[in-house]
Amino acid sequence: MKKGIVLLLVTLVGSALFAQTYKYEDPQYKAVGAQVAQLKRVEKFPGAFHIDMINDNVMSRDDQNLYHELLDAYNANKKNYNAVMNYVRGLVKFSNEIDYGVEGLPERNINIAYHLLYDALVLWPDAPEVYALLDIILSCKILGSDMSPQQESNVYYYRRNPEMTDKKIAVFEKRVSLKDPELTAGNYYDAVDMYLARGREAEAKQCLIKARSMDPELREAARKEIGRRIVKYILENTSIPTVNWF
């Protein structure tokens, strides 16, 4: 009898721990808030949800409540992979249905997500989604919001940020080694710029070849555009022969 009472109490306590503290008007927010409180993986946030800690007046009440739900779950469970990654996904969620990208994220969100993703790698060292998100966050930190239309490629920005570029190269190479199915021709074209910025022309060439093989419909356009940019960079910055590149 006593054993049954103890089990009942444990069950009730556990339920109380995962009870939602915050009240939501939108049922979609309420459903996601429940997943967060129960340390379940959030697959999709409500379309309008976004976090802006500096300008929280642009966030709805549901936005603010879900943000605090994510933050509370993370602070109480920093060694839990889902708690960490749910918070990261919330930080990099846009309000325009686009989940991830380089433009539009508040700088504070980017900086917090950057550190949390490295924490997530300690919990799960070979998680492809962590490297994919880290790739994007590093782009945010390197490219920033001051991209100039006068710059024809990202080589300029990668050369200006060698330490972060080396980290982004390491992330890209890890994604390749993990055979990440989310890698696209665009990732390999981006790697061309990174490798060139770091003087690694041989790797740049291999990435260019790989990108073309992944994107046959745009191969000729890519050949002309990427090729023109690479040749321009090589002529201006190196003495390496350009023959046989294209």
Buried (B, 14 or more C-beta within 10 A) or exposed (E): EEEEEEEEEEEEEEEEEEEBEBEBEBEBBBEBBBBBBEBBEBEEBBEBBBBBEEEEEEBBEBBBBBBEBBBBBBEEBEEBBBBBBBBBBBBBBBBEEEEBEBEEBBEEBBBBBBEBBEBBBEBEEEBBBBBBBBBBBBBBBBBBEEEEEEEEBBBBBBBEBEEBBBBBBEBBEBBBEBEBEEBEBEBBBBBBBBBBBBEBBEBBBBBBEBBBEBBEEBBEEBBEBBBEBBEEBBEEBEEEEEEEBB
